[in-house]
Amino acid sequence: MQGQRRTFSHLFAIGIILIAHTCVMAQSSYFRNWPAGTAPKEIGKRVAENFVARKLEVEQGKRQYVIYPEVCAWYGALTVAELTNDRDLKTRLIQKFDPLLTDRARQISPEPHVDYRVFGVVPLEIYMQTKQQKYLDLGKGLADKQWEKTTPDGITSEARYWIDDMYMITAVQVQGYRATHDVRYLDRAAATMAAYLDKLQQPNGLFFHAADSPFYWGRGNGWVAAGMTELLRTLPKSNPRRARILDGYMKMMASLLKFQGEDGLWRQLIDHPESWAETSSTGMFTFAMVTGVKNGWLPAKTYGPAARKAWLGLVKHIDSEANVQDVCVGTNKANLEVGPNLDTQLKYYLARQRHTGDLHGQAPVLWSATALLR
């Protein structure tokens, strides 16, 4: 009898392993056998090299402080270097950063603003790759300063309830947790994300650019998707807010699936098929969907083909110099720019300029490459 039990237990264990292996294979089968020139490792390397060769805008005299698109691209490039074991690329990315620790430290903003606090993502990533304390001190300091003043419900007073914040705030706190394993950082991120979801997510799963600008602007929604994805990658199942955040994520992904274009891309205004194909939002949604499929949050048979189509569509918009094309320029909410008339607001979003090489578009391509490489 004991032998039979052992045999049954052994067969049961083998069955579980085979099922798990089959699930992994099903998830990953959509993310292999790439056409020439589209492999994530190749694209990631090209776009990362494009970034490392650039001068920062503070070096060009265009800005006083390093800005968040540079931070987001830096983070993506560092992650590509780590996942591909490209030590030379990693070294050059860190060398690009090091002057900001010393003679150019004034170019890191001290202002209590989410777009500047997110800078901490980069030194925290460098710390995790090098274990050098100076990077931890800088990144952790920014994450902690963000919580020096809080609202009565425990959210940072820097919270504006703009959809961009759903990445800007949570990303640096998640990185703080990854670097220190101090659960306070993860709790901050989860509390913030849940509060924003409760306040901002619409019944269809998407997010207005603002309450007085009721349009589903692509990149704004992209920040939300990317922020939830980064958080869910790290948030344990035991966290009491995980179910709420995963539910918000799944509702958003289901809605996005309905609006994906035949070319694999999403539009400048997500629910307006007549609007132009926009790459920064597409890169963020690709990152979110690929990660969801690989982690089993999303059904592979449904979302795997969509994620693959998104990646293949996205890389068609990368030129020979690894500049991403058709990136929407920085966009303020329509009501502030053109007033409350909704027809005028619609025209405002549809008429936004398209840039090539804008880091708002470079960064999401790097994130998508890392999701495919993991």
C-alpha positions as CSV (number, residue, x, y, z in Angstrom):
1,M,0.0,0.0,0.0
2,Q,2.8,2.4,0.9
3,G,4.5,1.6,-2.4
4,Q,1.3,2.4,-4.3
5,R,1.0,5.7,-2.4
6,R,4.6,6.6,-3.3
7,T,3.9,5.7,-6.9
8,F,0.8,7.8,-7.0
9,S,2.6,10.8,-5.3
10,H,5.4,10.5,-7.7
11,L,3.1,10.4,-10.7
12,F,1.1,13.3,-9.3
13,A,4.3,15.4,-8.9
14,I,5.3,14.5,-12.5
15,G,1.9,15.6,-13.7
16,I,2.1,18.9,-12.0
17,I,5.6,19.5,-13.4
18,L,4.3,18.6,-16.9
19,I,1.3,20.9,-16.6
20,A,3.5,23.8,-15.4
21,H,6.0,23.1,-18.2
22,T,3.2,23.0,-20.8
23,C,1.8,26.4,-19.5
24,V,5.3,28.0,-19.7
25,M,5.8,26.6,-23.2
26,A,2.3,27.9,-24.3
27,Q,3.1,31.3,-22.9
28,S,6.6,31.6,-24.4
29,S,5.7,30.1,-27.8
30,Y,4.3,33.4,-28.9
31,F,7.6,35.1,-28.1
32,R,10.1,33.1,-30.1
33,N,11.1,32.7,-33.8
34,W,11.3,36.4,-34.6
35,P,11.6,37.6,-38.2
36,A,15.1,39.0,-39.1
37,G,15.8,42.3,-37.4
38,T,13.0,42.1,-34.8
39,A,14.5,39.9,-32.0
40,P,14.2,41.6,-28.6
41,K,17.9,41.2,-27.9
42,E,18.8,43.0,-31.1
43,I,16.3,45.7,-30.8
44,G,17.0,46.3,-27.1
45,K,20.8,46.6,-27.9
46,R,20.2,49.1,-30.7
47,V,17.8,51.3,-28.7
48,A,20.0,51.1,-25.6
49,E,23.1,52.1,-27.7
50,N,21.0,55.0,-29.1
51,F,20.4,56.2,-25.5
52,V,23.9,55.8,-24.2
53,A,25.3,57.9,-27.1
54,R,23.0,60.8,-26.4
55,K,23.9,63.9,-24.3
56,L,21.4,64.6,-21.5
57,E,19.3,67.7,-22.0
58,V,21.1,69.3,-18.9
59,E,24.4,68.8,-20.7
60,Q,23.0,70.6,-23.7
61,G,21.8,73.5,-21.6
62,K,18.1,72.8,-22.4
63,R,17.0,72.0,-18.9
64,Q,18.1,72.6,-15.3
65,Y,17.4,69.0,-14.2
66,V,17.5,65.5,-15.6
67,I,13.9,64.7,-16.7
68,Y,11.8,61.6,-16.4
69,P,11.9,60.4,-20.1
70,E,15.7,60.2,-19.7
71,V,15.2,58.3,-16.4
72,C,12.8,55.8,-18.0
73,A,15.1,55.1,-21.0
74,W,18.1,54.8,-18.6
75,Y,16.3,52.2,-16.5
76,G,15.3,50.3,-19.6
77,A,18.8,50.3,-21.1
78,L,20.3,49.2,-17.8
79,T,17.8,46.3,-17.6
80,V,18.6,45.3,-21.2
81,A,22.3,45.3,-20.4
82,E,21.7,43.1,-17.3
83,L,19.4,40.6,-19.0
84,T,21.8,40.2,-22.0
85,N,24.9,40.1,-19.8
86,D,26.3,43.0,-21.8
87,R,29.0,44.2,-19.4
88,D,30.4,46.8,-21.8
89,L,27.0,48.5,-22.2
90,K,26.3,48.3,-18.5
91,T,29.7,50.0,-17.8
92,R,29.0,52.8,-20.2
93,L,25.5,53.4,-18.8
94,I,26.9,53.7,-15.3
95,Q,29.8,55.9,-16.4
96,K,27.1,58.2,-18.0
97,F,25.5,58.4,-14.6
98,D,28.4,58.8,-12.2
99,P,29.0,62.6,-12.8
100,L,25.5,63.1,-11.3
101,L,26.9,61.8,-8.0
102,T,29.6,64.4,-7.8
103,D,30.3,67.6,-9.8
104,R,26.8,67.6,-11.5
105,A,24.7,66.5,-8.5
106,R,22.9,69.9,-8.8
107,Q,21.3,68.5,-11.9
108,I,19.2,66.1,-9.8
109,S,16.1,68.1,-8.8
110,P,15.4,68.5,-5.0
111,E,11.8,69.5,-5.8
112,P,9.0,67.5,-4.2
113,H,7.4,66.5,-7.5
114,V,6.7,63.0,-8.9
115,D,8.4,63.7,-12.2
116,Y,11.6,64.3,-10.4
117,R,11.4,61.8,-7.6
118,V,11.2,59.0,-10.2
119,F,14.9,59.7,-10.9
120,G,15.6,57.3,-8.0
121,V,14.7,54.4,-10.2
122,V,18.1,54.6,-12.0
123,P,20.5,54.7,-9.0
124,L,18.5,51.9,-7.4
125,E,18.9,49.8,-10.5
126,I,22.6,50.5,-10.6
127,Y,22.8,49.5,-6.9
128,M,21.1,46.2,-7.6
129,Q,23.6,45.5,-10.4
130,T,26.7,46.7,-8.6
131,K,25.9,46.6,-4.8
132,Q,27.7,49.9,-4.4
133,Q,26.2,51.8,-1.4
134,K,26.5,55.3,-3.0
135,Y,23.8,54.4,-5.5
136,L,21.5,53.0,-2.8
137,D,21.9,56.1,-0.7
138,L,20.8,58.4,-3.5
139,G,17.9,56.3,-4.8
140,K,16.6,55.3,-1.3
141,G,16.8,59.0,-0.3
142,L,14.5,60.1,-3.1
143,A,12.0,57.3,-2.3
144,D,11.9,58.2,1.4
145,K,11.7,62.0,0.7
146,Q,8.6,61.3,-1.3
147,W,6.8,60.1,1.9
148,E,8.0,62.8,4.3
149,K,4.6,64.4,4.0
150,T,1.5,62.3,3.6
151,T,-2.3,62.7,3.2
152,P,-4.6,61.4,5.9
153,D,-5.0,58.1,4.0
154,G,-1.3,57.5,4.0
155,I,-0.5,58.5,0.4
156,T,2.3,60.9,-0.4
157,S,1.3,64.5,-0.5
158,E,2.9,64.7,-3.9
159,A,0.0,62.7,-5.3
160,R,-1.9,64.8,-7.8
161,Y,-4.3,62.0,-9.0
162,W,-3.0,62.5,-12.5
163,I,-2.7,59.2,-14.4
164,D,1.0,59.7,-15.0
165,D,1.5,59.4,-11.3
166,M,0.5,55.7,-11.4
167,Y,4.0,55.1,-12.9
168,M,6.0,58.0,-11.5
169,I,5.2,57.3,-7.8
170,T,5.0,53.6,-7.8
171,A,8.1,52.9,-9.9
172,V,10.5,54.5,-7.5
173,Q,8.9,52.9,-4.5
174,V,8.9,49.4,-6.1
175,Q,12.6,49.9,-6.9
176,G,13.1,50.9,-3.3
177,Y,11.7,47.5,-2.2
178,R,13.6,45.6,-4.8
179,A,16.9,47.1,-3.6
180,T,16.2,46.9,0.2
181,H,13.5,44.2,0.6
182,D,11.9,46.7,3.1
183,V,8.2,46.0,2.7
184,R,7.3,49.6,3.5
185,Y,8.2,50.7,0.0
186,L,6.0,48.0,-1.5
187,D,3.1,49.0,0.8
188,R,3.5,52.6,-0.3
189,A,3.3,51.6,-3.9
190,A,0.3,49.3,-3.5
191,A,-1.6,51.8,-1.4
192,T,-1.1,54.5,-4.0
193,M,-2.0,52.3,-6.9
194,A,-5.2,51.1,-5.2
195,A,-6.3,54.6,-4.3
196,Y,-5.7,55.8,-7.9
197,L,-7.6,52.9,-9.3
198,D,-10.6,53.5,-7.1
199,K,-10.6,57.2,-8.1
200,L,-9.7,57.2,-11.7
201,Q,-10.5,54.0,-13.6
202,Q,-13.5,54.2,-15.8
203,P,-16.1,51.4,-16.2
204,N,-14.6,50.3,-19.4
205,G,-11.2,49.8,-17.7
206,L,-9.4,52.8,-19.3
207,F,-8.5,56.2,-17.9
208,F,-9.4,59.7,-18.9
209,H,-6.5,62.1,-19.4
210,A,-8.2,64.2,-16.7
211,A,-11.8,64.6,-15.4
212,D,-12.2,67.8,-17.4
213,S,-10.5,66.3,-20.4
214,P,-12.5,63.1,-20.9
215,F,-10.5,61.4,-23.6
216,Y,-8.5,58.2,-23.5
217,W,-5.1,59.6,-24.5
218,G,-2.8,56.8,-25.4
219,R,0.4,57.6,-23.5
220,G,-1.5,58.6,-20.4
221,N,-3.0,55.2,-20.3
222,G,0.4,53.7,-21.1
223,W,1.8,55.1,-17.9
224,V,-1.0,53.4,-15.9
225,A,-0.4,50.0,-17.7
226,A,3.3,50.2,-17.1
227,G,3.0,51.2,-13.5
228,M,0.6,48.4,-12.6
229,T,2.8,45.9,-14.5
230,E,6.0,46.9,-12.6
231,L,4.2,46.7,-9.3
232,L,2.5,43.4,-10.0
233,R,5.8,41.9,-11.0
234,T,7.0,42.3,-7.4
235,L,3.8,42.4,-5.3
236,P,3.4,39.1,-3.5
237,K,0.1,37.2,-3.6
238,S,-0.2,37.7,0.2
239,N,-0.4,41.5,-0.2
240,P,-4.0,42.6,0.7
241,R,-4.1,45.0,-2.1
242,R,-2.9,42.7,-4.8
243,A,-6.3,41.4,-5.8
244,R,-7.6,45.0,-6.3
245,I,-4.6,46.0,-8.4
246,L,-4.7,42.8,-10.5
247,D,-8.4,43.3,-11.1
248,G,-7.8,46.9,-12.3
249,Y,-5.0,45.6,-14.5
250,M,-7.1,42.8,-16.1
251,K,-10.0,45.2,-16.8
252,M,-7.6,47.5,-18.6
253,M,-6.0,44.8,-20.6
254,A,-9.4,43.4,-21.7
255,S,-10.4,46.9,-22.9
256,L,-7.1,47.5,-24.7
257,L,-7.5,44.2,-26.5
258,K,-10.6,45.5,-28.2
259,F,-9.0,48.6,-29.5
260,Q,-5.7,47.2,-30.9
261,G,-5.3,48.1,-34.6
262,E,-4.7,45.5,-37.3
263,D,-1.2,46.9,-37.5
264,G,-0.7,45.8,-33.9
265,L,-0.6,49.4,-32.6
266,W,-2.9,51.5,-30.5
267,R,-4.0,54.9,-31.4
268,Q,-3.3,58.4,-30.1
269,L,-6.8,58.3,-28.7
270,I,-7.4,54.7,-27.9
271,D,-11.0,54.4,-28.8
272,H,-10.8,56.6,-31.9
273,P,-9.7,54.3,-34.8
274,E,-9.5,57.3,-37.1
275,S,-6.6,58.7,-35.0
276,W,-3.0,58.0,-35.8
277,A,-1.0,55.0,-34.6
278,E,1.1,56.1,-31.7
279,T,4.2,54.3,-30.5
280,S,4.9,55.3,-26.9
281,S,1.5,54.0,-25.7
282,T,1.9,50.9,-27.9
283,G,5.3,50.2,-26.3
284,M,3.9,50.5,-22.8
285,F,0.9,48.3,-23.6
286,T,3.2,45.7,-25.2
287,F,5.3,45.7,-22.0
288,A,2.2,45.2,-20.0
289,M,0.7,42.4,-22.1
290,V,3.9,40.4,-22.6
291,T,4.6,40.5,-18.9
292,G,1.0,39.5,-18.1
293,V,1.2,36.5,-20.4
294,K,4.6,35.4,-19.1
295,N,3.4,35.6,-15.5
296,G,0.1,33.9,-16.1
297,W,-2.0,36.9,-15.3
298,L,-3.5,36.9,-18.8
299,P,-4.7,33.9,-20.9
300,A,-1.8,33.1,-23.3
301,K,-4.1,32.0,-26.1
302,T,-5.9,35.3,-26.1
303,Y,-3.2,37.8,-25.2
304,G,-0.1,36.1,-26.6
305,P,-0.9,36.7,-30.3
306,A,-1.9,40.3,-29.5
307,A,1.4,41.0,-27.6
308,R,3.4,39.4,-30.5
309,K,1.5,41.5,-33.1
310,A,2.1,44.6,-31.0
311,W,5.9,44.0,-30.8
312,L,6.2,43.3,-34.5
313,G,4.1,46.4,-35.3
314,L,6.1,48.6,-33.0
315,V,9.5,47.7,-34.3
316,K,8.4,48.7,-37.8
317,H,8.4,52.2,-36.5
318,I,12.1,52.2,-35.6
319,D,14.4,53.8,-38.1
320,S,18.0,52.8,-39.1
321,E,19.5,54.9,-36.3
322,A,17.3,53.2,-33.7
323,N,15.0,56.2,-33.3
324,V,11.4,55.4,-32.6
325,Q,9.0,57.2,-34.9
326,D,5.4,58.5,-34.4
327,V,5.8,59.5,-30.7
328,C,3.3,61.9,-29.4
329,V,4.9,65.1,-28.1
330,G,4.5,66.1,-24.5
331,T,0.8,66.7,-24.0
332,N,-1.0,68.7,-21.3
333,K,-4.6,68.0,-20.6
334,A,-6.8,69.5,-23.2
335,N,-9.0,71.6,-20.9
336,L,-6.0,73.5,-19.8
337,E,-4.8,74.1,-23.3
338,V,-7.9,74.7,-25.4
339,G,-10.8,75.0,-22.9
340,P,-13.8,72.9,-22.0
341,N,-15.5,72.4,-25.5
342,L,-15.2,68.7,-26.2
343,D,-15.0,69.1,-30.0
344,T,-12.1,71.5,-29.6
345,Q,-10.5,69.1,-27.2
346,L,-10.8,66.2,-29.6
347,K,-9.1,68.2,-32.4
348,Y,-6.4,69.1,-29.9
349,Y,-5.5,65.5,-29.3
350,L,-5.7,64.4,-32.9
351,A,-3.5,67.3,-34.0
352,R,-0.6,66.7,-31.6
353,Q,2.7,66.5,-33.4
354,R,4.6,63.3,-33.9
355,H,8.3,63.2,-33.1
356,T,11.1,60.7,-34.0
357,G,13.6,59.7,-31.3
358,D,11.7,61.3,-28.4
359,L,12.6,59.4,-25.3
360,H,8.9,59.1,-24.3
361,G,8.9,56.5,-27.1
362,Q,12.5,55.1,-26.8
363,A,11.9,54.0,-23.2
364,P,8.8,51.8,-23.7
365,V,10.6,49.9,-26.5
366,L,13.3,49.1,-24.1
367,W,10.8,48.0,-21.5
368,S,9.1,45.7,-24.0
369,A,12.4,44.2,-25.0
370,T,13.2,43.4,-21.3
371,A,9.8,41.8,-20.9
372,L,10.4,39.6,-23.8
373,L,14.0,38.8,-22.6
374,R,12.9,37.8,-19.1
